[in-house]
Amino acid sequence: MRIQSALAAVLILGASVVSGCTTTGDANRALQSRWIGEPVERFFAAYGPPIDEYPLSSGKIYIWRGGDKTRYIPPVYTRYEPARTIVRTETRQDGSGQTVTQTRVITRDPFWEPELITPGRYEQLFCELQINTDKGGVISTIRASNDTTGNGLSLSRCAEVLGVEKQ
């Protein structure tokens, strides 16, 4: 029963940590409530210029990118030596002709080495937005078009870069 209780506690803790993480959906809701109806120049003044723009008969589409960061994820190895016990029994005669038996228990294999589970790798983190404006330069739609995981506990780099918090 103790194992089941411990497992339940770990699952509840994990669920509460994940529920506190911001997602791309959270970032999109915050962007839309904060920026729709605002001049696009105000967004660019706050977060930097767009990387591309496309003219439309009804306005423009801007592509904005920010929060570029490279994160190194170290390799993962097996953590513990496999459970293994080696028992060695030696019998010998000492100088007086008596037989001496010695038993040694070795709980660690001196030749065991951890195995690589996943190699180390670099991961690119960034946030890319598509911003649509009308002819007057007012934002009509804004959404995360390409969003990586965050650098911390966030599931959204856009949420981190744009300062979105879980509500």
C-alpha positions as CSV (number, residue, x, y, z in Angstrom):
1,M,0.0,0.0,0.0
2,R,2.9,2.4,0.7
3,I,4.1,2.1,-2.9
4,Q,0.6,2.9,-4.2
5,S,0.3,6.0,-1.9
6,A,3.7,7.2,-3.0
7,L,2.8,6.7,-6.6
8,A,-0.5,8.6,-6.2
9,A,1.4,11.5,-4.5
10,V,3.9,11.7,-7.3
11,L,1.1,11.7,-9.9
12,I,-0.8,14.5,-8.1
13,L,2.4,16.6,-7.7
14,G,3.2,16.1,-11.4
15,A,-0.4,17.1,-12.4
16,S,-0.3,20.2,-10.3
17,V,3.1,21.3,-11.8
18,V,1.8,20.8,-15.3
19,S,-1.5,22.5,-14.6
20,G,0.6,25.6,-13.6
21,C,2.4,25.7,-16.9
22,T,1.4,28.2,-19.6
23,T,0.5,26.8,-23.0
24,T,0.3,28.2,-26.6
25,G,-3.5,28.5,-26.0
26,D,-2.9,30.7,-23.0
27,A,-0.5,32.8,-25.0
28,N,-3.0,33.2,-27.9
29,R,-5.8,34.2,-25.5
30,A,-3.6,36.8,-23.8
31,L,-2.3,38.1,-27.1
32,Q,-5.8,38.5,-28.5
33,S,-7.2,40.2,-25.4
34,R,-4.2,42.6,-25.2
35,W,-3.5,43.5,-28.8
36,I,-6.6,43.2,-31.1
37,G,-7.7,46.7,-31.9
38,E,-4.3,48.2,-31.0
39,P,-2.0,49.9,-33.6
40,V,0.6,47.4,-34.8
41,E,3.4,50.0,-34.3
42,R,2.7,49.8,-30.5
43,F,3.3,46.0,-30.6
44,F,6.6,46.4,-32.6
45,A,7.7,49.2,-30.2
46,A,7.2,46.8,-27.3
47,Y,8.7,43.6,-28.8
48,G,10.8,44.6,-31.8
49,P,10.2,44.8,-35.6
50,P,8.7,42.1,-37.8
51,I,10.9,39.7,-39.8
52,D,8.6,39.8,-42.8
53,E,5.4,41.4,-44.1
54,Y,2.9,40.7,-46.9
55,P,0.6,43.3,-48.3
56,L,-3.1,42.4,-48.8
57,S,-5.9,44.4,-50.3
58,S,-7.4,44.7,-46.8
59,G,-4.2,45.4,-44.9
60,K,-1.0,43.5,-44.1
61,I,0.2,40.3,-42.6
62,Y,3.3,40.6,-40.5
63,I,5.5,37.8,-39.3
64,W,7.2,38.5,-36.0
65,R,9.8,36.3,-34.3
66,G,11.4,36.7,-30.9
67,G,12.8,34.9,-27.8
68,D,15.4,33.0,-29.8
69,K,17.5,30.9,-27.5
70,T,19.5,27.7,-27.8
71,R,19.2,25.3,-24.9
72,Y,21.5,22.3,-24.3
73,I,19.8,19.2,-23.0
74,P,22.4,16.9,-21.4
75,P,22.6,13.2,-22.1
76,V,20.6,10.8,-20.0
77,Y,22.2,7.7,-18.6
78,T,20.8,4.8,-16.6
79,R,21.0,6.0,-13.1
80,Y,21.5,3.0,-10.9
81,E,23.5,-0.2,-11.3
82,P,21.2,-3.2,-11.8
83,A,20.4,-5.0,-8.6
84,R,23.0,-7.7,-8.4
85,T,24.7,-9.6,-5.6
86,I,27.9,-11.6,-6.0
87,V,28.8,-14.2,-3.3
88,R,32.4,-15.5,-3.3
89,T,33.4,-18.3,-1.0
90,E,37.1,-19.2,-0.7
91,T,38.5,-22.2,1.2
92,R,42.2,-22.4,2.0
93,Q,44.4,-23.9,4.6
94,D,46.4,-21.7,7.0
95,G,49.9,-22.4,8.2
96,S,48.8,-24.7,11.1
97,G,46.9,-27.1,8.7
98,Q,43.4,-25.8,9.6
99,T,40.9,-25.2,6.8
100,V,39.6,-21.6,6.7
101,T,36.5,-20.7,4.7
102,Q,35.8,-17.1,3.9
103,T,32.6,-15.8,2.3
104,R,32.4,-12.3,0.8
105,V,29.3,-10.7,-0.5
106,I,29.8,-8.0,-3.2
107,T,26.7,-5.9,-3.9
108,R,28.3,-3.9,-6.7
109,D,29.8,-5.1,-10.0
110,P,33.1,-3.2,-10.5
111,F,32.8,-3.5,-14.3
112,W,29.3,-2.1,-14.6
113,E,29.0,1.2,-16.5
114,P,25.9,3.3,-17.1
115,E,24.2,3.0,-20.5
116,L,23.2,6.0,-22.6
117,I,19.4,6.4,-22.8
118,T,19.3,9.6,-24.9
119,P,22.3,11.6,-26.2
120,G,22.8,15.2,-25.4
121,R,21.3,17.7,-27.9
122,Y,20.7,21.3,-28.6
123,E,17.2,22.7,-28.9
124,Q,16.2,26.0,-30.6
125,L,13.5,27.9,-28.6
126,F,11.6,30.8,-30.2
127,C,8.2,32.4,-30.6
128,E,6.7,33.3,-34.0
129,L,3.5,35.3,-34.5
130,Q,1.3,36.1,-37.4
131,I,-0.2,39.5,-37.0
132,N,-3.0,40.7,-39.4
133,T,-3.8,44.4,-39.7
134,D,-6.4,46.4,-41.5
135,K,-5.5,49.2,-43.9
136,G,-5.1,51.6,-41.0
137,G,-2.5,49.4,-39.3
138,V,-4.8,48.3,-36.5
139,I,-4.3,44.6,-35.4
140,S,-7.4,42.5,-36.4
141,T,-5.9,39.1,-35.6
142,I,-2.8,37.9,-33.8
143,R,-1.8,34.3,-33.1
144,A,1.2,32.2,-32.3
145,S,2.0,30.4,-35.6
146,N,5.1,28.6,-34.4
147,D,5.8,28.1,-30.7
148,T,8.4,25.9,-29.0
149,T,8.4,24.8,-25.4
150,G,9.6,27.3,-22.9
151,N,12.9,27.6,-21.2
152,G,11.4,27.1,-17.7
153,L,8.3,25.3,-16.6
154,S,6.3,26.9,-19.5
155,L,5.0,24.8,-22.3
156,S,5.1,27.9,-24.5
157,R,8.1,30.1,-25.5
158,C,5.6,32.7,-26.7
159,A,4.0,32.8,-23.2
160,E,7.5,33.4,-21.7
161,V,8.6,36.0,-24.2
162,L,5.4,38.0,-24.0
163,G,5.0,37.8,-20.2
164,V,1.8,35.6,-20.2
165,E,1.0,34.0,-16.8
166,K,-1.4,31.1,-16.1
167,Q,-4.7,32.4,-14.9
